[in-house]
């Protein structure tokens, strides 16, 4: 992995609100409205944070009618963490939990 890619990931991980969103999405896929309600911020603010997470490939999105649903991109996050630890020569064991069904 290139340093630019790591920079995007760590920018995504560096904000407390984005970490809260990541934790929410680790449990299930959520609509923007559900995320807004859970974090207590405005829709434009949440959308901006989701944009940073999407640009870093930390979350996936899918449209269903007017709604956009977001989920954690577990494989991408696992690859980033594993690759970063490899480049530092730190042994790591990461288990990916299966997504819960709705």
N, C-alpha and C positions, 0 to 999 in steps of 0.2 A: 504494500500500500504506500502511496505517496504522502508526503507531508501535507499537501493541500487537502487531501481527503481526511487525514487526521484532524486538521484544523477545523473543517466543517463539523466533524463529529463532536469535537470538544467545545466548539461554540454552541452547538445544540445542547450539550450536557451542562453548560456553564451557568444556566439561568434557573433559579428555583422554581419559577412557574413552569418552565419546560420540563423540568424533572417531575413535577407533580402531574403534568399531562402524560408523560411517559409511564409513570406508575399507574395512572388510570387506565391507559391503553394496554398495559401488560395484562390486565384482567379480562378485557373484552373490547370489542369494536364499539365505538361511540360516535354519535352524530355531533356536529359542531355545537348544536343547541344543548346537548347533554353535557358536553365539556364546559361550555359557558356556565351552566348551572352549577357544575361541580367545583369549578375554580373560583367562581364569583367575580369574574372580570367581564368586560364588555366583549361583544362579538368581534369587533375589529381587532381588539388586543389579542384575543385568543387566535383569530385567523392569522395574525402576524406571527405569533409563536408557532403555529402549525406550519406556516410557510418555511420557517427556519428548519423545523424538524423534517419536513418533506424534502427540502433542498439537500439535507444531509443524508437522506435515505433512511432516516430513523423510523418514519411512519409511512404507511401506505394510505391511499385514499381511493374511494370509489363513490360514484354518484348513483343515487337511486331517486329518480324524479328530481325534485327541488333540493333534496337533502344530500349532504356529503358526509360519508362515514369514514372515520379514521381508525386505523389499527396499528399496532406495533409491528415493525418489520424485524422480527426476531432474528432471522438469518443474517441480515445486514449488521445488526448490533453485535451479534455473536462474532461475526467475522472481524469486525473492527476491534473488539476487545481482545480477541485471540491474537490477531495480527500485531496489535500494539504490544501486547505482553511478549510475543515472540521476538519482536525487534529489540526489546529490552532484556531478552533472555530470562524472562520470568515464567516459570511453569504455571500453567493455568488449566483448570478444568471447569468448563462451563456447560451446564445442562440447560437445554431449551425445553421449557414446559409447553405442553400442548395448549392451544387456544381453547378456552371454554366455549361450549356451544351456547347459543342464545336461548 
